[in-house]
Amino acid sequence: HLSSAYGSRAELVVAGADGLLGRLAPGFPYIEAEVRYARDHELAIYPDDVLARRTRLSFLDRAAAEAARGRVAELLAGA
């Protein structure tokens, strides 16, 4: 997933993971490290920046995106 989504930048996503390899939502490939990458390298500020614009999870499964929203907010805040 990371290779197809980020290309040569996939290594940067993993390098900054610091153990954040958990899935944002069951059944989807998106991992917590992608939120940190979006915050630090793509200027994502709000959960919708990640859930709709970076991962597209909001469009794929609204309920899964809503369930992940709290964790995404924590990660964007630096948790």
Rosetta constraint file for C-alpha pairs under 8 A:
AtomPair CA 1 CA 5 HARMONIC 6.06 0.50
AtomPair CA 1 CA 29 HARMONIC 6.37 0.50
AtomPair CA 1 CA 30 HARMONIC 7.86 0.50
AtomPair CA 2 CA 6 HARMONIC 5.60 0.50
AtomPair CA 2 CA 7 HARMONIC 7.22 0.50
AtomPair CA 2 CA 10 HARMONIC 5.35 0.50
AtomPair CA 2 CA 13 HARMONIC 7.93 0.50
AtomPair CA 3 CA 7 HARMONIC 4.77 0.50
AtomPair CA 3 CA 8 HARMONIC 7.07 0.50
AtomPair CA 3 CA 9 HARMONIC 7.91 0.50
AtomPair CA 3 CA 10 HARMONIC 5.45 0.50
AtomPair CA 5 CA 10 HARMONIC 7.70 0.50
AtomPair CA 6 CA 10 HARMONIC 4.96 0.50
AtomPair CA 9 CA 13 HARMONIC 6.75 0.50
AtomPair CA 10 CA 14 HARMONIC 6.51 0.50
AtomPair CA 11 CA 15 HARMONIC 5.90 0.50
AtomPair CA 12 CA 16 HARMONIC 6.23 0.50
AtomPair CA 12 CA 37 HARMONIC 7.81 0.50
AtomPair CA 13 CA 17 HARMONIC 6.30 0.50
AtomPair CA 13 CA 33 HARMONIC 6.26 0.50
AtomPair CA 13 CA 34 HARMONIC 6.21 0.50
AtomPair CA 13 CA 37 HARMONIC 5.69 0.50
AtomPair CA 14 CA 33 HARMONIC 6.90 0.50
AtomPair CA 16 CA 33 HARMONIC 6.98 0.50
AtomPair CA 16 CA 36 HARMONIC 7.61 0.50
AtomPair CA 16 CA 37 HARMONIC 7.14 0.50
AtomPair CA 17 CA 21 HARMONIC 6.70 0.50
AtomPair CA 17 CA 32 HARMONIC 7.80 0.50
AtomPair CA 17 CA 33 HARMONIC 4.74 0.50
AtomPair CA 17 CA 36 HARMONIC 7.55 0.50
AtomPair CA 18 CA 33 HARMONIC 7.86 0.50
AtomPair CA 20 CA 31 HARMONIC 7.22 0.50
AtomPair CA 20 CA 32 HARMONIC 5.20 0.50
AtomPair CA 20 CA 33 HARMONIC 5.03 0.50
AtomPair CA 21 CA 31 HARMONIC 5.54 0.50
AtomPair CA 21 CA 32 HARMONIC 5.80 0.50
AtomPair CA 21 CA 33 HARMONIC 6.08 0.50
AtomPair CA 22 CA 31 HARMONIC 5.43 0.50
AtomPair CA 22 CA 32 HARMONIC 5.71 0.50
AtomPair CA 23 CA 28 HARMONIC 7.26 0.50
AtomPair CA 23 CA 29 HARMONIC 6.67 0.50
AtomPair CA 23 CA 30 HARMONIC 5.70 0.50
AtomPair CA 23 CA 31 HARMONIC 4.31 0.50
AtomPair CA 23 CA 32 HARMONIC 6.14 0.50
AtomPair CA 24 CA 28 HARMONIC 7.58 0.50
AtomPair CA 24 CA 30 HARMONIC 5.77 0.50
AtomPair CA 24 CA 31 HARMONIC 5.36 0.50
AtomPair CA 24 CA 32 HARMONIC 5.88 0.50
AtomPair CA 24 CA 68 HARMONIC 5.74 0.50
AtomPair CA 24 CA 71 HARMONIC 7.72 0.50
AtomPair CA 24 CA 72 HARMONIC 7.79 0.50
AtomPair CA 25 CA 29 HARMONIC 7.93 0.50
AtomPair CA 25 CA 30 HARMONIC 7.23 0.50
AtomPair CA 25 CA 64 HARMONIC 5.85 0.50
AtomPair CA 25 CA 65 HARMONIC 7.38 0.50
AtomPair CA 25 CA 67 HARMONIC 7.57 0.50
AtomPair CA 25 CA 68 HARMONIC 6.26 0.50
AtomPair CA 26 CA 64 HARMONIC 7.83 0.50
AtomPair CA 30 CA 34 HARMONIC 6.97 0.50
AtomPair CA 30 CA 55 HARMONIC 6.91 0.50
AtomPair CA 31 CA 35 HARMONIC 7.53 0.50
AtomPair CA 32 CA 36 HARMONIC 6.96 0.50
AtomPair CA 32 CA 72 HARMONIC 7.61 0.50
AtomPair CA 32 CA 75 HARMONIC 7.58 0.50
AtomPair CA 33 CA 37 HARMONIC 6.18 0.50
AtomPair CA 34 CA 38 HARMONIC 6.01 0.50
AtomPair CA 35 CA 39 HARMONIC 6.15 0.50
AtomPair CA 35 CA 50 HARMONIC 6.49 0.50
AtomPair CA 35 CA 72 HARMONIC 6.60 0.50
AtomPair CA 35 CA 75 HARMONIC 6.51 0.50
AtomPair CA 35 CA 76 HARMONIC 6.71 0.50
AtomPair CA 36 CA 40 HARMONIC 6.04 0.50
AtomPair CA 36 CA 75 HARMONIC 6.35 0.50
AtomPair CA 36 CA 76 HARMONIC 6.52 0.50
AtomPair CA 37 CA 41 HARMONIC 5.56 0.50
AtomPair CA 37 CA 42 HARMONIC 7.07 0.50
AtomPair CA 38 CA 42 HARMONIC 4.67 0.50
AtomPair CA 38 CA 43 HARMONIC 6.24 0.50
AtomPair CA 38 CA 44 HARMONIC 5.33 0.50
AtomPair CA 38 CA 50 HARMONIC 6.96 0.50
AtomPair CA 38 CA 54 HARMONIC 7.43 0.50
AtomPair CA 39 CA 43 HARMONIC 5.08 0.50
AtomPair CA 39 CA 44 HARMONIC 4.52 0.50
AtomPair CA 39 CA 45 HARMONIC 6.35 0.50
AtomPair CA 39 CA 76 HARMONIC 6.07 0.50
AtomPair CA 40 CA 44 HARMONIC 7.60 0.50
AtomPair CA 44 CA 49 HARMONIC 5.45 0.50
AtomPair CA 44 CA 50 HARMONIC 6.64 0.50
AtomPair CA 44 CA 76 HARMONIC 7.72 0.50
AtomPair CA 45 CA 49 HARMONIC 6.55 0.50
AtomPair CA 45 CA 76 HARMONIC 6.57 0.50
AtomPair CA 46 CA 50 HARMONIC 7.16 0.50
AtomPair CA 46 CA 73 HARMONIC 7.03 0.50
AtomPair CA 46 CA 76 HARMONIC 7.29 0.50
AtomPair CA 47 CA 51 HARMONIC 5.97 0.50
AtomPair CA 47 CA 69 HARMONIC 6.12 0.50
AtomPair CA 47 CA 72 HARMONIC 5.76 0.50
AtomPair CA 47 CA 73 HARMONIC 5.55 0.50
AtomPair CA 47 CA 76 HARMONIC 7.48 0.50
AtomPair CA 48 CA 52 HARMONIC 5.23 0.50
AtomPair CA 48 CA 53 HARMONIC 6.90 0.50
AtomPair CA 49 CA 53 HARMONIC 5.20 0.50
AtomPair CA 49 CA 54 HARMONIC 6.41 0.50
AtomPair CA 50 CA 54 HARMONIC 4.65 0.50
AtomPair CA 50 CA 55 HARMONIC 5.93 0.50
AtomPair CA 50 CA 56 HARMONIC 7.66 0.50
AtomPair CA 50 CA 72 HARMONIC 7.70 0.50
AtomPair CA 51 CA 55 HARMONIC 5.47 0.50
AtomPair CA 51 CA 56 HARMONIC 5.66 0.50
AtomPair CA 51 CA 57 HARMONIC 5.23 0.50
AtomPair CA 51 CA 58 HARMONIC 5.45 0.50
AtomPair CA 51 CA 65 HARMONIC 6.29 0.50
AtomPair CA 51 CA 69 HARMONIC 7.66 0.50
AtomPair CA 52 CA 56 HARMONIC 4.39 0.50
AtomPair CA 52 CA 57 HARMONIC 5.98 0.50
AtomPair CA 52 CA 58 HARMONIC 5.03 0.50
AtomPair CA 52 CA 59 HARMONIC 6.64 0.50
AtomPair CA 56 CA 60 HARMONIC 6.43 0.50
AtomPair CA 57 CA 61 HARMONIC 5.84 0.50
AtomPair CA 57 CA 62 HARMONIC 7.08 0.50
AtomPair CA 57 CA 64 HARMONIC 7.33 0.50
AtomPair CA 57 CA 65 HARMONIC 5.67 0.50
AtomPair CA 58 CA 62 HARMONIC 4.81 0.50
AtomPair CA 58 CA 63 HARMONIC 7.99 0.50
AtomPair CA 58 CA 64 HARMONIC 7.60 0.50
AtomPair CA 58 CA 65 HARMONIC 5.13 0.50
AtomPair CA 58 CA 66 HARMONIC 7.81 0.50
AtomPair CA 61 CA 65 HARMONIC 6.28 0.50
AtomPair CA 62 CA 66 HARMONIC 6.20 0.50
AtomPair CA 63 CA 67 HARMONIC 6.18 0.50
AtomPair CA 64 CA 68 HARMONIC 6.22 0.50
AtomPair CA 65 CA 69 HARMONIC 6.01 0.50
AtomPair CA 66 CA 70 HARMONIC 7.88 0.50
AtomPair CA 68 CA 72 HARMONIC 6.14 0.50
AtomPair CA 69 CA 73 HARMONIC 6.13 0.50
AtomPair CA 70 CA 74 HARMONIC 6.32 0.50
AtomPair CA 71 CA 75 HARMONIC 6.23 0.50
AtomPair CA 72 CA 76 HARMONIC 6.12 0.50
AtomPair CA 73 CA 77 HARMONIC 6.17 0.50
AtomPair CA 74 CA 78 HARMONIC 6.43 0.50
AtomPair CA 74 CA 79 HARMONIC 5.20 0.50
AtomPair CA 75 CA 79 HARMONIC 4.91 0.50
